[in-house]
Amino acid sequence: MTTTAPVSDRPHRTATRPSVRAGRAGGQHLAGPLAHIVLGLAALASLFPLYWTLVAASTDSHAVVSSPPPMLPGGNLFENPTACTRTWASPGPA
């Protein structure tokens, strides 16, 4: 015996995914130009302390505390750490 499904007069409905709107949970937000500018400035601001550490390590202590301080690295980048370790390694006055 063969069975057949009843034919419906309604159109066949398929499961559709609801449209995703921005601003809702799971939605995708597109960043505008202002967001890119703000993020770029934040990235530069977070990199400045690393750059200032390089500048301070490559100049002498008098130049770092002078007003205005130097903004370009000096030529003593490799000499300053060795001088610092020599100072720590040498015995001080008793």
Backbone bond lengths (Angstrom), bond angles and torsions (degrees), N, CA, C in turn:
res aa  C-N    CA-C-N  psi(-1)  N-CA   C-N-CA  omega(-1)  CA-C   N-CA-C  phi
1 M - - - 1.410 - - 1.529 109.14 -
2 T 1.286 116.82 135.78 1.449 122.90 -179.47 1.518 109.11 -107.80
3 T 1.355 114.07 134.95 1.466 117.94 177.60 1.516 108.67 -112.58
4 T 1.289 115.43 147.54 1.460 120.89 176.83 1.504 108.75 -126.19
5 A 1.340 114.46 148.85 1.455 119.34 178.21 1.515 109.25 -77.06
6 P 1.302 116.67 144.47 1.453 118.13 178.94 1.527 110.27 -65.91
7 V 1.278 115.88 142.09 1.454 122.04 179.41 1.518 108.02 -85.09
8 S 1.320 114.95 130.18 1.455 119.55 -178.59 1.522 109.94 -98.95
9 D 1.311 114.68 149.91 1.461 119.34 177.06 1.527 111.78 -82.92
10 R 1.325 116.66 -15.38 1.465 119.94 -179.54 1.519 110.27 -78.10
11 P 1.349 116.88 148.46 1.473 117.92 174.92 1.523 110.09 -68.33
12 H 1.293 114.70 150.74 1.467 121.12 -178.97 1.525 109.79 -68.70
13 R 1.327 116.99 128.67 1.459 121.59 179.33 1.515 109.03 -102.42
14 T 1.321 115.63 132.96 1.463 120.30 176.93 1.516 108.07 -107.14
15 A 1.290 115.21 154.00 1.465 119.97 177.87 1.522 108.37 -73.41
16 T 1.304 116.33 119.85 1.456 121.03 178.08 1.507 109.58 -112.19
17 R 1.275 115.27 148.03 1.456 121.55 177.83 1.513 108.52 -82.41
18 P 1.314 117.60 131.74 1.459 118.23 178.57 1.520 110.68 -63.87
19 S 1.300 115.77 148.11 1.458 119.48 -178.55 1.520 109.99 -66.71
20 V 1.316 114.96 140.83 1.458 121.31 -179.36 1.518 107.63 -94.04
21 R 1.291 115.11 122.44 1.461 119.93 179.69 1.519 109.67 -105.87
22 A 1.321 115.29 145.61 1.462 119.64 176.94 1.518 108.44 -66.21
23 G 1.310 116.28 141.77 1.443 120.69 179.23 1.520 112.95 98.95
24 R 1.298 117.64 -8.70 1.452 120.88 178.28 1.520 109.03 -105.29
25 A 1.302 115.20 164.11 1.459 119.80 179.10 1.523 109.48 -60.70
26 G 1.304 116.49 129.87 1.446 121.68 -179.92 1.513 113.78 85.85
27 G 1.322 117.45 -4.00 1.458 120.48 179.56 1.508 111.63 -79.83
28 Q 1.292 116.42 161.37 1.454 121.43 -179.70 1.517 108.56 -103.42
29 H 1.320 115.90 129.59 1.454 121.54 178.07 1.521 108.50 -102.81
30 L 1.289 116.61 132.38 1.455 120.53 175.90 1.521 108.04 -96.80
31 A 1.307 116.04 130.55 1.447 120.86 -177.68 1.523 109.83 -82.27
32 G 1.290 115.37 137.47 1.450 120.73 177.87 1.515 111.05 -88.89
33 P 1.321 117.42 -178.46 1.464 120.21 -178.80 1.527 112.99 -65.04
34 L 1.319 117.58 -31.63 1.465 120.05 179.60 1.530 110.52 -65.22
35 A 1.314 116.98 -39.55 1.463 120.19 178.35 1.527 111.12 -64.43
36 H 1.321 117.26 -39.01 1.465 120.03 177.91 1.525 111.15 -66.49
37 I 1.306 117.59 -38.04 1.471 120.81 178.77 1.525 110.04 -66.45
38 V 1.323 116.82 -45.25 1.472 120.38 179.88 1.528 110.55 -62.50
39 L 1.327 117.64 -43.34 1.465 120.08 179.04 1.522 112.02 -66.52
40 G 1.322 117.19 -36.19 1.462 120.34 176.67 1.518 111.95 -65.02
41 L 1.332 116.63 -42.43 1.473 120.12 177.65 1.527 110.98 -65.76
42 A 1.316 116.87 -38.31 1.470 119.81 177.77 1.529 110.66 -65.17
43 A 1.319 117.62 -37.40 1.466 120.39 178.03 1.528 110.77 -65.98
44 L 1.334 116.82 -42.26 1.465 119.50 177.61 1.522 111.40 -64.75
45 A 1.323 116.76 -40.66 1.465 120.18 179.48 1.530 111.19 -65.16
46 S 1.319 117.72 -33.74 1.459 119.17 179.40 1.523 112.45 -77.29
47 L 1.327 117.95 -21.81 1.462 121.03 178.24 1.524 112.91 -86.18
48 F 1.334 117.81 -18.52 1.459 120.11 -177.06 1.531 113.11 -60.91
49 P 1.337 121.09 -42.25 1.479 118.34 177.88 1.527 113.38 -59.70
50 L 1.321 117.49 -34.71 1.466 119.15 176.66 1.530 111.14 -66.88
51 Y 1.335 116.38 -40.31 1.462 120.03 177.54 1.528 110.37 -65.74
52 W 1.321 117.39 -41.30 1.473 120.58 -179.58 1.532 110.22 -65.17
53 T 1.323 118.60 -34.24 1.456 121.67 175.75 1.520 110.68 -63.03
54 L 1.318 117.60 -40.69 1.463 121.86 176.71 1.524 110.82 -63.64
55 V 1.333 117.22 -44.01 1.465 120.95 179.53 1.529 110.19 -64.07
56 A 1.324 117.19 -45.60 1.465 120.59 -178.35 1.526 111.49 -66.54
57 A 1.328 117.30 -33.45 1.462 119.87 179.88 1.518 112.49 -74.41
58 S 1.326 117.21 -21.09 1.464 119.35 -175.76 1.525 113.41 -101.18
59 T 1.309 118.91 0.04 1.470 120.98 177.76 1.524 109.25 -120.11
60 D 1.317 116.18 167.34 1.463 119.27 177.62 1.525 109.63 -80.07
61 S 1.325 115.92 165.85 1.467 120.59 -173.48 1.528 112.59 -65.63
62 H 1.336 117.45 -29.27 1.467 119.53 179.61 1.523 111.34 -69.58
63 A 1.318 117.30 -36.07 1.462 120.39 179.80 1.526 111.71 -71.96
64 V 1.322 117.27 -33.31 1.470 120.18 -178.37 1.516 110.98 -68.32
65 V 1.329 117.63 -38.74 1.461 120.03 -177.06 1.530 112.62 -90.33
66 S 1.330 117.52 -0.10 1.459 119.17 179.37 1.525 109.92 -72.48
67 S 1.314 115.38 161.77 1.463 120.24 179.47 1.509 108.95 -118.01
68 P 1.282 121.52 121.94 1.466 129.66 -7.00 1.517 110.85 -76.17
69 P 1.318 117.25 149.02 1.471 120.02 -179.60 1.528 110.75 -71.89
70 P 1.318 117.50 156.31 1.468 119.57 178.58 1.528 110.53 -69.30
71 M 1.305 116.04 143.59 1.465 120.29 178.62 1.531 112.44 -105.29
72 L 1.319 117.42 -5.58 1.461 121.62 177.76 1.520 109.40 -111.37
73 P 1.328 118.03 144.10 1.457 119.96 179.23 1.521 111.52 -63.35
74 G 1.329 115.12 147.11 1.458 121.07 177.94 1.522 110.70 -88.45
75 G 1.320 115.44 -171.35 1.463 120.47 -176.84 1.504 114.17 -96.92
76 N 1.326 119.37 6.11 1.464 122.02 -175.12 1.524 112.96 -104.51
77 L 1.308 117.44 30.98 1.469 119.31 -174.72 1.523 112.24 -63.70
78 F 1.322 118.23 -37.39 1.461 120.14 -177.87 1.530 112.02 -95.23
79 E 1.317 117.15 -19.65 1.466 119.46 179.75 1.527 111.79 -79.81
80 N 1.327 118.68 -35.19 1.464 121.31 -176.73 1.530 113.30 -64.29
81 P 1.319 120.85 -46.04 1.478 118.22 178.08 1.521 113.12 -63.99
82 T 1.328 118.19 -36.00 1.469 118.96 178.66 1.523 110.64 -69.40
83 A 1.332 117.38 -36.22 1.464 119.60 176.29 1.522 110.75 -66.10
84 C 1.303 116.65 -35.66 1.460 120.97 178.98 1.527 110.89 -66.97
85 T 1.318 117.28 -42.83 1.465 119.31 179.43 1.525 111.23 -69.83
86 R 1.335 117.91 -32.33 1.457 119.96 175.61 1.517 110.39 -64.96
87 T 1.339 116.92 -37.20 1.462 120.70 179.92 1.531 109.85 -67.31
88 W 1.311 118.12 -39.84 1.458 120.55 179.21 1.526 111.55 -71.10
89 A 1.331 117.13 -34.25 1.460 120.27 -176.49 1.522 112.40 -76.83
90 S 1.324 118.45 -27.02 1.461 119.70 -177.56 1.537 109.71 -78.63
91 P 1.322 115.13 138.39 1.478 117.73 179.88 1.529 110.02 -71.19
92 G 1.283 115.25 136.86 1.458 121.04 179.41 1.519 111.34 -86.32
93 P 1.326 116.18 177.05 1.461 118.80 178.55 1.524 110.17 -65.60
94 A 1.302 115.26 143.69 1.475 120.72 -176.82 1.487 113.01 -79.71
